[in-house]
Amino acid sequence: MKTYVVLLALLVLNTSALLSEPLAALVKGISPWFLVTVEVVLLLTFYINNQLKGLKEIANIDLSGIDLFVICSKDKKQSKS
C-alpha cells in the first residue's frame, strides 16, 4: 500500500508540473520531453506494481488442508475399506 501511495503521489505531482502554469515557471529550464518520459516511466511502474500485487495474491498457495504424511501408531490396525 505504501508503494501505491508514493507512486500515485509522484504521478499527480509530475502531471501537475506538466499541466499547470505556475509550476511551468519552476520547470522552465527542463525539457518537456524529459517530464513526459518520467511520466511514462511512473505510469509503467504504477501498472507493474498493481499487476505484481495481484499476482502475489493469486500465487498464494494454502496447503494447510493437505495431509501429506499420515502416521498411524503401531497399536492401531488400518481398516481396509
Backbone as numpy.savetxt, mean C-alpha at the origin, in Angstrom:
# Nx Ny Nz CAx CAy CAz Cx Cy Cz
-1.47 2.73 6.83 -2.29 3.92 6.83 -1.43 5.18 6.83
-0.28 5.11 7.49 0.60 6.28 7.54 1.11 6.63 6.15
1.52 5.61 5.40 2.04 5.84 4.05 0.95 6.44 3.17
-0.26 5.96 3.33 -1.40 6.46 2.57 -1.60 7.95 2.81
-1.56 8.37 4.05 -1.79 9.77 4.40 -0.64 10.64 3.87
0.58 10.16 4.01 1.73 10.94 3.53 1.67 11.11 2.02
1.39 10.02 1.29 1.31 10.12 -0.17 0.17 11.02 -0.60
-0.96 10.93 0.07 -2.09 11.79 -0.26 -1.75 13.26 -0.01
-1.07 13.54 1.10 -0.68 14.92 1.40 0.31 15.45 0.36
1.27 14.61 -0.03 2.23 15.03 -1.05 1.55 15.28 -2.39
0.58 14.45 -2.74 -0.16 14.66 -3.99 -0.92 15.98 -3.96
-1.55 16.27 -2.85 -2.31 17.52 -2.73 -1.37 18.73 -2.80
-0.25 18.65 -2.09 0.70 19.78 -2.11 1.29 19.99 -3.50
1.63 18.89 -4.17 2.23 19.03 -5.50 1.20 19.55 -6.49
-0.02 19.09 -6.40 -1.08 19.58 -7.28 -1.34 21.06 -7.01
-1.30 21.44 -5.76 -1.48 22.86 -5.42 -0.38 23.71 -6.03
0.84 23.18 -6.00 1.97 23.93 -6.58 1.81 24.10 -8.08
1.19 23.13 -8.71 1.00 23.22 -10.16 -0.16 24.14 -10.54
-1.20 24.19 -9.74 -2.43 24.85 -10.16 -2.69 26.22 -9.55
-2.06 26.58 -8.46 -2.43 27.84 -7.81 -1.47 28.97 -8.18
-2.04 30.15 -8.28 -1.26 31.35 -8.63 -0.30 31.79 -7.52
-0.72 31.86 -6.24 0.21 32.33 -5.21 1.44 31.43 -5.08
1.23 30.14 -5.20 2.38 29.24 -5.09 3.22 29.24 -6.36
2.66 29.70 -7.47 3.41 29.75 -8.72 4.62 30.70 -8.60
4.46 31.75 -7.80 5.58 32.68 -7.61 6.72 32.01 -6.85
6.37 31.10 -5.92 7.40 30.40 -5.16 8.17 29.39 -6.01
7.48 28.77 -6.94 8.12 27.74 -7.76 8.43 28.27 -9.16
8.56 29.59 -9.27 8.78 30.23 -10.56 10.05 29.72 -11.24
11.09 29.45 -10.48 12.35 29.01 -11.08 12.39 27.53 -11.40
11.39 26.78 -10.96 11.37 25.34 -11.19 10.60 25.04 -12.48
11.16 24.15 -13.27 10.52 23.77 -14.52 9.18 23.07 -14.25
8.14 23.43 -14.98 6.84 22.76 -14.79 6.91 21.26 -15.12
7.79 20.89 -16.03 7.91 19.47 -16.37 8.46 18.67 -15.20
9.32 19.29 -14.41 9.81 18.61 -13.21 8.66 18.34 -12.24
7.80 19.35 -12.06 6.66 19.18 -11.16 5.67 18.15 -11.70
5.48 18.12 -13.02 4.59 17.13 -13.62 5.17 15.73 -13.42
6.48 15.59 -13.58 7.14 14.30 -13.38 6.99 13.84 -11.93
7.19 14.76 -10.99 7.02 14.42 -9.57 5.58 14.01 -9.31
4.63 14.69 -9.92 3.21 14.35 -9.75 2.92 12.93 -10.25
3.46 12.59 -11.41 3.25 11.24 -11.97 3.88 10.19 -11.07
5.08 10.45 -10.58 5.76 9.50 -9.69 4.95 9.31 -8.40
4.43 10.40 -7.84 3.62 10.30 -6.64 2.33 9.52 -6.89
1.70 9.75 -8.03 0.49 9.00 -8.36 0.78 7.51 -8.53
1.87 7.18 -9.19 2.25 5.77 -9.35 2.56 5.13 -8.00
3.27 5.85 -7.14 3.59 5.33 -5.81 2.32 5.12 -5.00
1.39 6.06 -5.10 0.11 5.95 -4.41 -0.66 4.72 -4.89
-0.70 4.51 -6.20 -1.40 3.36 -6.78 -0.74 2.04 -6.37
0.58 1.98 -6.45 1.31 0.76 -6.07 1.12 0.46 -4.60
1.15 1.47 -3.76 0.94 1.28 -2.33 -0.44 0.68 -2.06
-1.46 1.21 -2.73 -2.81 0.67 -2.54 -2.92 -0.77 -3.04
-2.28 -1.07 -4.15 -2.33 -2.43 -4.69 -1.61 -3.42 -3.78
-0.45 -3.02 -3.27 0.30 -3.91 -2.39 -0.44 -4.13 -1.07
-1.13 -3.11 -0.59 -1.91 -3.26 0.65 -3.03 -4.27 0.43
-3.70 -4.19 -0.72 -4.74 -5.15 -1.05 -4.18 -6.54 -1.24
-3.00 -6.63 -1.85 -2.36 -7.92 -2.06 -1.96 -8.55 -0.73
-1.53 -7.74 0.21 -1.15 -8.25 1.52 -2.36 -8.86 2.23
-3.51 -8.20 2.11 -4.72 -8.73 2.73 -5.18 -10.01 2.05
-5.03 -10.10 0.75 -5.44 -11.30 0.01 -4.50 -12.46 0.31
-3.20 -12.17 0.42 -2.20 -13.22 0.59 -2.10 -13.75 2.01
-2.85 -13.17 2.94 -2.81 -13.64 4.31 -3.50 -15.00 4.39
-2.75 -16.04 4.73 -3.26 -17.40 4.78 -3.47 -17.80 6.23
-4.68 -18.29 6.51 -5.01 -18.72 7.86 -4.97 -20.24 7.91
-3.97 -20.78 8.58 -3.81 -22.22 8.72 -4.18 -22.71 10.11
-4.90 -21.91 10.85 -5.21 -22.29 12.22 -6.18 -23.47 12.30
-6.98 -23.69 11.27 -7.96 -24.76 11.31 -7.47 -26.07 10.73
-6.24 -26.13 10.27 -5.71 -27.34 9.64 -4.88 -28.12 10.65
-5.22 -29.39 10.81 -4.44 -30.28 11.67 -3.51 -31.08 10.78
-2.25 -30.69 10.75 -1.30 -31.38 9.89 -0.80 -32.67 10.53
-0.52 -32.63 11.78 -0.01 -33.80 12.49 -0.94 -34.09 13.67
-1.62 -35.23 13.58 -2.51 -35.63 14.67 -1.85 -36.82 15.35
-1.54 -36.65 16.61 -0.85 -37.70 17.36 -1.83 -38.30 18.35
-2.03 -39.60 18.23 -2.90 -40.31 19.16 -2.04 -41.02 20.18
-2.54 -41.12 21.37 -1.78 -41.82 22.40 -1.77 -43.32 22.10
-0.77 -44.04 22.60 -0.63 -45.48 22.35 -1.72 -46.28 23.06
-2.30 -45.72 24.10 -3.34 -46.42 24.86 -4.64 -46.52 24.07
-4.91 -45.52 23.27 -6.16 -45.50 22.53 -5.94 -46.15 21.18
-6.86 -47.00 20.80 -6.81 -47.62 19.48 -7.65 -46.78 18.52
-7.16 -46.68 17.31 -7.90 -45.92 16.32 -9.07 -46.75 15.85
-10.23 -46.14 15.81 -11.39 -46.85 15.32 -11.43 -46.76 13.80
-11.70 -47.88 13.19 -11.77 -47.90 11.73 -13.20 -47.64 11.30
-13.36 -46.75 10.36 -14.70 -46.40 9.90 -15.04 -47.20 8.68
